[in-house]
Every structure is written in structure tokens, then in C-alpha cells.
Amino acid sequence: LERAALIEIVGRVPSRTDLLATTIDPGITLQFVRYMAQSAPAAERKAFGDMGSLLDELIAKYELQSKRNNGVVARLLSLRASISASDDPVATSEKVASLMARAVAIDPCWARGWSQWANAHGQLLERNRTVVSSTGEDVLRCAVHGYVMSLLHTNPSKYGAAGSANIAQDLLLVLSLWSANVRNAVAIRTLATELRAIPFKMWRTVVPQLIARIDL
């Protein structure tokens, strides 16, 4: 659909130059670039060059335009994060965390953006085995705070089953952080401080998992 919409607008198969033009709706551009990065055949994707640099150019372009494009910029940053790769997995996680920090600063009510930011910090904890990143961040606090913000901005009544599934997933990831740091008094205090913000009713979705951890 995204490809067909752009072909209709441009009058031909769009090029990289077309995507960077100011005449195409940012939302359509986002959907098309997402298709190119995640689903398009390699031969079709090759015509647009390096996807990372294309996304960087689109992000820079839209950041200079109206704040109405903030949602698009945040999601382009998320897409950029998803294709970030490095021979150093710790460096990759830190880059993803940096990109998602920009995304949630632009769109602070985007639940999935917060969750992606939290996931990057969770991976840093696993890969680097440290609670402080190379930039001086408290990695554990960032991870938990990201999941809490994701939970607070997820509305099950709006997103239905998908929203409920996201809530359960984020809570289980929080529980995993708790289990992994249960013998670390400083970490537990950090977790306890952040988790106070989670409404009690949300915990009902993971009661069986809570009981299992109590049994352990």
C-alpha cells in the first residue's frame, strides 16, 4: 500500500530524491521507508542506497520542520535504531539507547518508544554487566524507568488486546530485572523507587508470574 501510494503521488517508482522532497506527506514517507527497511526485496532496497544514511537525512529534514512531524521523527528514530548494527554489541545497545532517548524526548507519550529505550538499557545490563554506561547513565534506572513510562502511556481501552499484551510484556521484563538483581540492595532500592509509579491494577495481569517468583 505504501509503495502504491507513493507511486501514485510521484507518478513513477519513487527514488531516494523523491523521499527527501518536501512535497510528500511525512506519514506516507515513514510508511514507505519502513517497508523498504523491513520488507522490500534486497534488489529494490539497493536502489535507495544505505538505509541508515537515508533515515538520518529524513530525520534531519523533519526535525527542522513543524512540530506536527514529531511523531514521524520519533518513529524514524526508532526505525534507525532497529537497523543499527556494530561488531561491538555493547556499542550497538548504547547507540540504540541514544537514538531512542531522542525519540521519547520528541514524543514523550509514545509507549512503545519508551519500551524500546528500556530494552536497549536492559541489553546493556546483560552485555556489559555494569549498572553504569560509558556515558555515565544509571543503566538499571533507565531500563526500569523506560518500562514504567511505557506502562503509564499504554491504554488498553484504546489498543485492546495488543495494549494488554504490551503491558504484560513490560511487567514481565521488569520482573526479570528484579530477579536478576535480587541480591543487589542498591539495585532493589532503585527498582522499588521506580515501581511505585505503576498502578496496582496493572500487576493483576502477571499475578501467576509474581506467585512463581515468591515460591522461588
Phi, psi and chi 1 to 4 in degrees:
 res  aa     phi    psi   chi1   chi2   chi3   chi4
   1 LEU       -  -43.5  -70.9  176.1      -      -
   2 GLU   -63.2  -42.5  -61.5   83.2    5.4      -
   3 ARG   -64.6  -44.0 -171.9  175.6 -174.3  -83.2
   4 ALA   -63.7  -40.1      -      -      -      -
   5 ALA   -63.2  -42.6      -      -      -      -
   6 LEU   -69.3  -38.5  -97.5 -177.6      -      -
   7 ILE   -61.3  -39.3  -70.0  174.3      -      -
   8 GLU   -66.1  -40.1 -175.7  175.6  -14.8      -
   9 ILE   -70.0  -47.1  -68.4  170.2      -      -
  10 VAL   -80.6  -28.3  178.2      -      -      -
  11 GLY    92.4    4.7      -      -      -      -
  12 ARG  -166.6  177.7   51.7 -176.5  164.5   76.1
  13 VAL   -63.0  122.8  175.8      -      -      -
  14 PRO   -66.9  153.4   24.3  -33.6      -      -
  15 SER  -112.1  176.4   65.4      -      -      -
  16 ARG   -59.8  -40.5 -175.3 -176.5  178.9  108.5
  17 THR   -61.5  -39.1  -58.8      -      -      -
  18 ASP   -62.1  -41.6  -67.1  -35.9      -      -
  19 LEU   -64.1  -31.3  -68.9  178.6      -      -
  20 LEU   -87.3   -2.7  -66.9  168.5      -      -
  21 ALA   -71.8  156.0      -      -      -      -
  22 THR   -87.8   -4.2   58.1      -      -      -
  23 THR   -87.6  -12.1   54.0      -      -      -
  24 ILE   -94.0  136.6  -61.0  177.2      -      -
  25 ASP   -57.0  130.5  179.2   82.3      -      -
  26 PRO   -57.4  -36.7  -25.7   35.0      -      -
  27 GLY   -63.7  -40.6      -      -      -      -
  28 ILE   -68.1  -40.3  -66.7  176.2      -      -
  29 THR   -59.6  -44.6  -59.6      -      -      -
  30 LEU   -58.2  -48.8  167.8   63.7      -      -
  31 GLN   -63.6  -38.3  -65.5  -57.2  -40.2      -
  32 PHE   -68.2  -44.8 -178.4   77.8      -      -
  33 VAL   -64.3  -36.5  173.3      -      -      -
  34 ARG   -62.5  -41.8 -177.5  177.5  -72.2  154.0
  35 TYR   -62.3  -45.2  155.6   74.7      -      -
  36 MET   -62.1  -41.8  -68.2  -60.4  -58.3      -
  37 ALA   -74.7  -31.2      -      -      -      -
  38 GLN  -109.7  -26.2  -61.7  176.1  -16.0      -
  39 SER  -128.8  -23.1  -53.3      -      -      -
  40 ALA   -66.8  146.6      -      -      -      -
  41 PRO   -59.0  149.8  -21.5   32.7      -      -
  42 ALA   -56.8  -38.8      -      -      -      -
  43 ALA   -63.4  -40.1      -      -      -      -
  44 GLU   -69.5  -40.7 -175.1  176.7   -5.0      -
  45 ARG   -66.1  -33.8 -172.1  165.5   55.8 -113.6
  46 LYS   -58.9  -32.1 -174.6  178.0  179.5 -179.9
  47 ALA   -64.3  -18.5      -      -      -      -
  48 PHE   -98.8    4.0  -70.6   84.1      -      -
  49 GLY    72.5 -159.1      -      -      -      -
  50 ASP   -66.4  121.6  178.4   66.3      -      -
  51 MET   -68.0  -33.4  -68.7  -56.5  -61.1      -
  52 GLY   -61.5  -46.4      -      -      -      -
  53 SER   -69.3  -34.1   64.3      -      -      -
  54 LEU   -62.9  -45.4  172.7   59.7      -      -
  55 LEU   -63.2  -40.0  -74.0  164.7      -      -
  56 ASP   -59.9  -41.3  -70.6  -21.2      -      -
  57 GLU   -67.1  -42.0  -70.2 -176.6   62.9      -
  58 LEU   -64.6  -42.6  -72.9  169.2      -      -
  59 ILE   -60.9  -46.9  -70.4  164.8      -      -
  60 ALA   -61.4  -40.2      -      -      -      -
  61 LYS   -63.8  -50.1 -179.4 -176.8   79.2  168.1
  62 TYR   -73.4  -27.3  -70.4  131.5      -      -
  63 GLU   -65.2  -26.8  -81.3 -174.9  -38.1      -
  64 LEU   -83.6  -11.5  -66.7  174.2      -      -
  65 GLN   -95.1 -161.5  -65.1 -179.9    2.3      -
  66 SER   -62.2  150.3  168.8      -      -      -
  67 LYS   -64.7  -13.1  -71.7 -174.5  177.3 -179.4
  68 ARG   -62.8  -18.8  -70.5  178.5  -62.4  178.1
  69 ASN   -91.1    5.9  -66.6  -30.9      -      -
  70 ASN   -57.1  -41.3  -80.6   -2.8      -      -
  71 GLY   -62.4  -39.7      -      -      -      -
  72 VAL   -66.4  -44.3  169.6      -      -      -
  73 VAL   -61.0  -43.8  173.0      -      -      -
  74 ALA   -59.9  -41.3      -      -      -      -
  75 ARG   -75.5  -29.3  -76.5  147.9 -174.5   81.6
  76 LEU   -67.1  -38.6  -74.6  170.8      -      -
  77 LEU   -63.2  -39.4  -76.2  163.2      -      -
  78 SER   -63.6  -43.0  173.3      -      -      -
  79 LEU   -64.4  -40.5 -173.7   57.4      -      -
  80 ARG   -61.4  -39.9 -177.6   68.8  179.0   89.1
  81 ALA   -64.8  -38.0      -      -      -      -
  82 SER   -68.8  -21.7   71.5      -      -      -
  83 ILE  -106.5    7.7   65.3  171.8      -      -
  84 SER   -70.5  135.8  -65.3      -      -      -
  85 ALA  -148.3  149.4      -      -      -      -
  86 SER  -156.1  156.5  167.3      -      -      -
  87 ASP   -68.1  -19.7  -67.9  -26.2      -      -
  88 ASP  -102.4  106.8 -178.0  -10.4      -      -
  89 PRO   -62.4  -30.8   20.3  -31.7      -      -
  90 VAL   -67.0  -43.9  172.2      -      -      -
  91 ALA   -61.9  -38.8      -      -      -      -
  92 THR   -61.5  -46.8  -63.0      -      -      -
  93 SER   -62.2  -39.4  -65.7      -      -      -
  94 GLU   -68.2  -36.3  -70.2 -164.6  -23.0      -
  95 LYS   -67.0  -43.5 -177.9  174.6 -177.9  179.3
  96 VAL   -60.7  -44.2  171.2      -      -      -
  97 ALA   -60.4  -40.6      -      -      -      -
  98 SER   -65.2  -44.2  175.3      -      -      -
  99 LEU   -64.4  -42.3  -72.7  165.2      -      -
 100 MET   -73.1  -26.5  -67.0  -46.7  -58.8      -
 101 ALA   -62.8  -40.5      -      -      -      -
 102 ARG   -65.3  -39.6  -70.5  171.0   60.9 -168.8
 103 ALA   -63.4  -46.8      -      -      -      -
 104 VAL   -75.9  -21.8  -64.5      -      -      -
 105 ALA   -69.7  -35.1      -      -      -      -
 106 ILE   -76.6  -40.1  -69.4  169.9      -      -
 107 ASP  -130.0   77.5 -170.6   -4.8      -      -
 108 PRO   -68.9   -7.6   24.6  -33.9      -      -
 109 CYS  -101.0    8.4  -65.0      -      -      -
 110 TRP   -86.4  102.7 -177.1   28.1      -      -
 111 ALA   -59.6  -47.9      -      -      -      -
 112 ARG   -66.6  -27.8  -70.9  -61.7   86.0 -164.3
 113 GLY   -65.7  -43.4      -      -      -      -
 114 TRP   -62.4  -40.5  -79.4  109.6      -      -
 115 SER   -64.4  -40.4 -172.9      -      -      -
 116 GLN   -66.3  -38.0 -166.5  173.6  -13.3      -
 117 TRP   -62.8  -43.9 -176.5   67.7      -      -
 118 ALA   -63.3  -42.9      -      -      -      -
 119 ASN   -58.5  -39.9  -72.5  -21.7      -      -
 120 ALA   -62.3  -40.0      -      -      -      -
 121 HIS   -72.2  -34.4  -73.4   89.6      -      -
 122 GLY   -62.6  -39.2      -      -      -      -
 123 GLN   -67.2  -34.7  -70.8  169.3    1.8      -
 124 LEU   -62.8  -40.4  -87.4  175.8      -      -
 125 LEU   -61.0  -42.2  -76.5  172.1      -      -
 126 GLU   -70.1  -41.2  -68.5  178.5   11.4      -
 127 ARG   -84.8  -34.3  -67.4  169.1  172.8  171.8
 128 ASN  -100.4  -15.6 -142.9   18.3      -      -
 129 ARG    53.7   38.6  -57.9  -63.5  179.9 -172.8
 130 THR  -140.6  152.3  178.9      -      -      -
 131 VAL   -94.6   -0.5  -64.4      -      -      -
 132 VAL  -127.4  128.6  179.2      -      -      -
 133 SER   -82.0  176.3   72.5      -      -      -
 134 SER   -66.2  -18.7   63.0      -      -      -
 135 THR   -94.5    3.8   57.8      -      -      -
 136 GLY    88.8    6.7      -      -      -      -
 137 GLU   -72.8  145.9  -75.7 -177.2  -48.6      -
 138 ASP   -79.0   98.5 -177.6  -31.6      -      -
 139 VAL   -62.7  -42.6 -179.4      -      -      -
 140 LEU   -62.9  -46.4  178.0   62.2      -      -
 141 ARG   -61.0  -41.4 -175.8  178.2  -64.6  -81.1
 142 CYS   -62.5  -43.6  -73.2      -      -      -
 143 ALA   -60.9  -49.8      -      -      -      -
 144 VAL   -66.2  -43.0 -179.6      -      -      -
 145 HIS   -61.1  -39.5 -177.8   68.6      -      -
 146 GLY   -61.9  -44.1      -      -      -      -
 147 TYR   -66.0  -38.6  -70.0  129.2      -      -
 148 VAL   -63.2  -45.3  169.1      -      -      -
 149 MET   -64.1  -37.9  -67.9  -60.4  -71.7      -
 150 SER   -61.0  -44.5  173.6      -      -      -
 151 LEU   -63.6  -43.0  -71.6  162.3      -      -
 152 LEU   -68.3  -22.9  -65.3  178.9      -      -
 153 HIS  -105.1    6.2  -70.1  -66.2      -      -
 154 THR   -94.3  123.6  -61.3      -      -      -
 155 ASN  -111.9  100.6 -175.5  -12.5      -      -
 156 PRO   -58.8  -33.2  -21.0   32.5      -      -
 157 SER   -67.7  -24.3   62.4      -      -      -
 158 LYS   -88.4  -39.8 -179.7  177.8  179.3 -178.9
 159 TYR  -105.1   -1.0  -62.3  106.8      -      -
 160 GLY    62.4 -137.0      -      -      -      -
 161 ALA   -60.3  -36.2      -      -      -      -
 162 ALA   -63.6  -40.6      -      -      -      -
 163 GLY   -64.1  -43.0      -      -      -      -
 164 SER   -63.9  -39.8  -63.0      -      -      -
 165 ALA   -65.1  -39.1      -      -      -      -
 166 ASN   -65.5  -39.5  -71.6  -21.1      -      -
 167 ILE   -61.3  -48.4  -72.9  173.4      -      -
 168 ALA   -61.3  -41.9      -      -      -      -
 169 GLN   -62.9  -46.1  179.8 -175.4   47.9      -
 170 ASP   -64.4  -40.5  -73.8  -16.9      -      -
 171 LEU   -64.6  -40.5  -73.6  171.9      -      -
 172 LEU   -65.3  -35.4  -70.0  174.0      -      -
 173 LEU   -68.0  -37.1  -71.7  167.5      -      -
 174 VAL   -63.3  -43.8  167.1      -      -      -
 175 LEU   -62.4  -36.4  -71.2  175.7      -      -
 176 SER   -64.1  -40.4  -66.5      -      -      -
 177 LEU   -63.0  -40.2  -71.6  174.0      -      -
 178 TRP   -62.2  -48.1 -172.4  -72.5      -      -
 179 SER   -62.1  -39.1  -63.3      -      -      -
 180 ALA   -70.6  -20.6      -      -      -      -
 181 ASN  -120.2   19.8  -66.1  -82.0      -      -
 182 VAL   -62.3  -23.8   70.6      -      -      -
 183 ARG   -96.8    5.6  -69.1 -179.2  173.6   81.7
 184 ASN  -105.8  104.1 -175.7  -31.0      -      -
 185 ALA   -61.0  -39.2      -      -      -      -
 186 VAL   -66.3  -43.2  173.8      -      -      -
 187 ALA   -63.6  -40.4      -      -      -      -
 188 ILE   -65.1  -37.7  -68.9  -60.3      -      -
 189 ARG   -64.2  -40.5  -77.3 -162.4  -66.3  -87.7
 190 THR   -60.9  -47.4  -63.8      -      -      -
 191 LEU   -61.1  -46.6  -77.5  155.9      -      -
 192 ALA   -61.3  -40.2      -      -      -      -
 193 THR   -63.0  -45.9  -60.8      -      -      -
 194 GLU   -71.6  -37.8  -69.2  -72.5  -16.4      -
 195 LEU   -73.1  -13.7  -63.0 -174.2      -      -
 196 ARG   -61.1  -22.8  -71.0 -167.4 -174.8  101.1
 197 ALA   -78.5  -14.0      -      -      -      -
 198 ILE   -79.6  123.6  -60.4  176.0      -      -
 199 PRO   -58.4  139.9  -22.9   33.4      -      -
 200 PHE   -57.3  -37.6  177.3   75.0      -      -
 201 LYS   -61.7  -25.2   63.2 -178.5  179.9 -179.4
 202 MET   -67.8  -31.8  -76.4 -171.9  171.2      -
 203 TRP   -66.3  -19.6  -70.8  106.8      -      -
 204 ARG   -62.6  -24.1  -69.7 -178.2  -62.8 -174.9
 205 THR   -71.7  -16.9   61.3      -      -      -
 206 VAL  -124.9   27.1  -69.2      -      -      -
 207 VAL   -55.3  -45.2  165.8      -      -      -
 208 PRO   -57.6  -40.1  -25.1   35.7      -      -
 209 GLN   -68.8  -36.0  -71.4   82.7   -2.6      -
 210 LEU   -63.0  -43.9  -79.5  170.4      -      -
 211 ILE   -62.4  -41.5  -66.6  172.3      -      -
 212 ALA   -60.2  -39.4      -      -      -      -
 213 ARG   -72.3  -32.1  -79.5  163.4  171.8   73.9
 214 ILE   -66.1  -40.0  -68.3  170.3      -      -
 215 ASP   -62.4  -36.0  -71.4  -17.0      -      -
 216 LEU   -66.8      -  -69.4  173.9      -      -
